[in-house]
Amino acid sequence: MPSIADKRRAFRKLHESGCFVIPNPWDVGTARYLQHLGFKALATPSGGYAISQGYADRAEPRELMLAHIAELVAASDLPVNADFESGYAQDPAGVGESVRLCVETGVAGLSIEDSTGDKTKPLYDLDHAVARLRAARAAIDKAASDVILVGRAECFLVGRPDLDETIRRLRAYADAGADCLYAPGLKTREQIAAVVQAVAPKPVNVLMSKPDGLTVQDLGELGVRRISVGSALARAAWTAFQRAARGIAETGKFDGFADTVALSELNSFFRDDRKRREP
């Protein structure tokens, strides 16, 4: 089992060259299976986990999310990046305190959003958003400077799909100490290429949560360093669950169970995985 320091070094190295996918498990089982498939790092999905606990995205308490992050860090040999939403605070001091607690879980990276959760004013003013990022950076540097800080511009997700504003925010977050930049919601090759070029040489994360036709190779050729999928894997599982459950409730049929993975296969995988992890 690699140490926390080993994981953080490996994660930072992944950001130096190439392009990698950082999928988002929502529990221990999915984390271990994604590791089995050969991925090099994992990311927690705020929405995927929140829904599994009966909360809407962004509605789960900080303590619950911190426990989840710590659980995934302990469960996997891979470095884990935390989707830490907006830092569970509005003011910079509160963000810094939340980030300190997140670093203590053993994460290799964490992201801070600039969205407020208020539909009437969906984004923090830029100066305030920058102050929040600086507080996160200071908390990381005091606790464990090798943790990757991701600055997120949420413009495209909150109804303000302005590429110029997105780039302006990402550049400001880079200047505030973000190691990696992320603007979820970018759709076109042109938008992605513009962001990559604008913040170079800082690495860029791109969200792929729908089948938009772009492949890992395509994104790598555009200069994207890492690709996450957000809540998409969890939503894929929920889609299958809802389809099967509704079929029973509404038609009395069990067609939703067709082509499901056999329990024996899952048992075999987790039995072997546990043996591998036992000293």
C-alpha positions in Angstrom: 0.0 0.0 0.0 1.6 3.3 -1.0 1.9 6.0 1.6 0.1 9.3 1.4 3.3 11.0 0.3 3.8 8.4 -2.4 0.3 9.1 -3.7 0.7 12.8 -3.7 4.0 12.5 -5.6 2.4 10.2 -8.2 -0.5 12.6 -8.6 1.7 15.6 -9.2 3.7 13.7 -11.7 0.5 12.9 -13.7 0.0 16.6 -14.1 3.4 17.1 -15.8 2.7 15.6 -19.2 0.3 13.5 -21.2 -3.4 13.1 -20.6 -5.1 10.9 -18.0 -8.7 10.0 -17.0 -9.6 10.5 -13.4 -12.9 8.7 -12.9 -15.3 9.3 -10.0 -16.3 6.4 -7.8 -18.9 7.0 -5.1 -18.1 4.2 -2.7 -15.4 1.8 -1.7 -16.5 -0.9 -4.2 -16.5 1.3 -7.2 -13.2 2.8 -6.2 -11.5 -0.6 -6.0 -13.0 -1.7 -9.3 -11.8 1.4 -11.1 -8.3 0.8 -9.7 -8.6 -2.8 -11.0 -9.3 -1.4 -14.5 -5.9 0.4 -14.5 -6.8 4.1 -13.9 -4.0 6.1 -12.3 -6.1 8.3 -10.0 -9.6 8.8 -8.7 -11.8 11.7 -7.9 -14.7 12.0 -5.5 -18.0 13.1 -7.1 -19.9 15.4 -4.8 -23.2 14.7 -6.6 -22.7 10.9 -6.9 -22.0 10.5 -3.2 -24.6 13.0 -2.0 -27.4 11.2 -3.8 -26.2 7.8 -2.5 -26.7 9.2 1.0 -30.2 10.7 0.3 -29.0 14.3 -0.2 -29.2 16.6 -3.3 -25.8 17.6 -4.7 -24.2 20.3 -2.5 -26.7 19.7 0.3 -24.7 17.1 2.3 -22.9 18.3 5.5 -19.2 18.9 5.4 -18.5 16.2 8.0 -20.2 13.6 5.9 -18.2 14.5 2.8 -14.9 14.6 4.8 -15.7 11.1 6.1 -16.4 9.9 2.6 -13.2 11.4 1.2 -11.2 9.8 4.0 -12.8 6.4 3.3 -11.9 6.5 -0.4 -8.4 7.6 0.4 -8.0 4.6 2.7 -9.7 2.2 0.3 -7.5 2.7 -2.7 -3.8 2.6 -3.6 -4.4 5.5 -6.0 -4.2 9.2 -5.4 -7.6 10.8 -4.7 -8.7 14.2 -5.8 -11.6 15.6 -3.8 -14.5 17.6 -5.4 -14.7 19.9 -2.4 -17.5 22.0 -3.9 -17.2 25.6 -2.7 -15.2 24.8 0.4 -18.3 24.6 2.7 -17.9 28.2 3.5 -18.4 31.6 1.9 -15.6 33.6 3.6 -11.9 33.0 2.9 -11.2 32.0 6.5 -13.9 29.4 6.5 -12.7 28.0 3.2 -9.2 27.8 4.6 -10.4 25.8 7.6 -12.4 23.4 5.5 -9.4 22.9 3.2 -7.2 22.1 6.2 -9.6 19.4 7.3 -9.8 18.0 3.7 -6.0 17.8 3.5 -5.9 15.8 6.7 -7.9 13.1 5.0 -4.9 12.3 2.9 -6.1 13.6 -0.5 -3.6 14.2 -3.2 -5.7 17.1 -4.7 -8.9 19.1 -4.1 -11.0 21.6 -6.1 -12.7 24.8 -5.0 -15.6 26.2 -7.0 -16.6 29.8 -7.4 -20.3 29.2 -7.4 -22.4 30.6 -4.6 -25.5 28.3 -4.7 -27.6 31.4 -5.0 -29.6 31.5 -8.2 -29.9 35.3 -8.1 -26.1 35.7 -7.9 -24.6 32.4 -9.0 -20.9 33.3 -8.9 -18.8 35.0 -6.3 -17.4 38.4 -7.4 -14.0 37.8 -8.8 -12.1 39.5 -6.1 -13.9 37.5 -3.4 -13.4 34.2 -5.4 -9.7 35.0 -5.7 -9.5 35.6 -2.0 -11.1 32.2 -1.3 -8.6 30.5 -3.6 -5.7 32.2 -1.9 -7.0 31.1 1.5 -7.2 27.5 0.1 -3.6 27.8 -1.2 -2.4 29.1 2.2 -4.1 26.3 4.1 -2.5 23.7 1.7 0.9 25.2 1.9 0.8 25.2 5.7 -0.4 21.6 6.0 1.0 19.8 2.9 2.3 21.8 0.0 2.4 18.8 -2.3 -1.4 18.7 -2.5 -2.8 19.8 -5.9 -5.2 22.8 -5.8 -7.8 23.0 -8.6 -9.4 26.3 -9.3 -12.9 25.9 -10.9 -14.8 28.5 -12.9 -18.5 27.4 -12.9 -19.7 29.9 -15.5 -21.0 27.4 -17.9 -22.8 25.4 -15.2 -24.7 28.3 -13.7 -26.1 29.9 -16.9 -23.3 32.3 -17.7 -21.6 30.5 -20.6 -19.2 33.4 -21.3 -15.8 32.1 -22.5 -14.0 35.3 -21.9 -15.3 35.6 -18.4 -14.4 31.9 -17.8 -10.8 32.5 -19.0 -10.5 35.7 -17.0 -11.5 33.8 -13.8 -9.2 30.8 -14.5 -6.2 33.1 -15.1 -7.0 34.9 -11.8 -7.2 31.5 -10.0 -3.9 30.4 -11.5 -2.3 33.7 -10.2 -3.9 33.0 -6.8 -2.1 29.6 -6.5 -4.2 27.0 -8.3 -2.1 24.2 -9.8 -4.7 23.0 -12.2 -7.7 24.8 -13.8 -11.1 23.5 -14.5 -14.2 25.0 -16.2 -16.9 22.3 -16.2 -19.5 22.6 -19.0 -17.2 23.4 -22.0 -18.7 21.7 -25.0 -16.7 22.3 -28.2 -13.2 21.7 -29.3 -12.8 25.4 -29.8 -13.8 26.3 -26.3 -11.5 23.6 -24.8 -8.5 24.6 -27.0 -9.1 28.3 -26.0 -9.0 27.5 -22.3 -5.9 25.3 -22.6 -4.0 27.9 -24.5 -5.2 30.8 -22.2 -3.9 29.2 -19.0 -0.8 27.4 -20.3 1.4 26.0 -19.0 -1.0 25.2 -16.1 -2.7 21.9 -16.7 -6.5 21.8 -17.5 -9.2 19.4 -16.4 -12.1 18.8 -18.7 -15.4 17.3 -17.6 -16.9 14.6 -19.9 -20.3 13.7 -18.5 -22.2 13.1 -21.8 -21.4 11.3 -25.0 -20.3 14.4 -26.9 -18.2 12.5 -29.5 -14.8 13.5 -28.1 -12.5 10.8 -27.0 -9.6 10.6 -24.6 -7.3 10.8 -27.6 -9.1 13.9 -29.0 -8.8 15.7 -25.7 -5.2 14.8 -25.3 -4.5 16.3 -28.7 -6.2 19.5 -27.6 -3.8 19.8 -24.8 -6.1 18.6 -22.0 -4.1 17.1 -19.1 -6.8 15.3 -17.2 -10.4 14.2 -17.8 -13.0 13.7 -15.1 -16.6 12.4 -15.4 -18.3 13.9 -12.4 -21.5 12.2 -11.3 -21.8 10.4 -14.7 -20.8 6.9 -13.5 -23.2 7.2 -10.6 -26.0 8.5 -12.8 -25.4 5.6 -15.2 -25.9 3.2 -12.3 -29.0 5.1 -11.2 -30.4 4.9 -14.7 -30.2 1.1 -14.7 -31.6 1.0 -11.1 -34.6 3.3 -12.0 -35.3 1.4 -15.2 -35.4 -1.9 -13.4 -37.3 -0.7 -10.4 -39.9 1.2 -12.5 -40.4 -1.9 -14.7 -41.4 -3.9 -11.6 -43.6 -1.2 -10.1 -45.4 -0.2 -13.3 -45.6 -3.3 -15.4 -44.8 -6.2 -13.1 -42.0 -7.3 -15.4 -38.3 -8.0 -14.6 -36.9 -7.1 -18.0 -34.5 -4.6 -16.3 -32.5 -7.4 -15.0 -31.4 -8.6 -18.5 -27.7 -8.6 -19.1 -26.8 -7.7 -15.5 -23.4 -8.8 -14.1 -23.6 -12.0 -12.2 -23.2 -11.9 -8.5 -20.6 -14.7 -8.7 -18.5 -12.4 -10.9 -18.7 -9.6 -8.4 -18.0 -12.0 -5.5 -14.9 -13.4 -7.3 -13.5 -9.9 -8.0 -14.0 -8.6 -4.4 -12.8 -11.8 -2.8 -9.6 -11.7 -4.9 -9.2 -8.0 -4.3 -9.4 -8.4 -0.5 -6.8 -11.2 -0.6 -4.5 -8.9 -2.5 -4.9 -6.2 0.1 -4.4 -8.4 3.1 -0.9 -8.3 4.6 
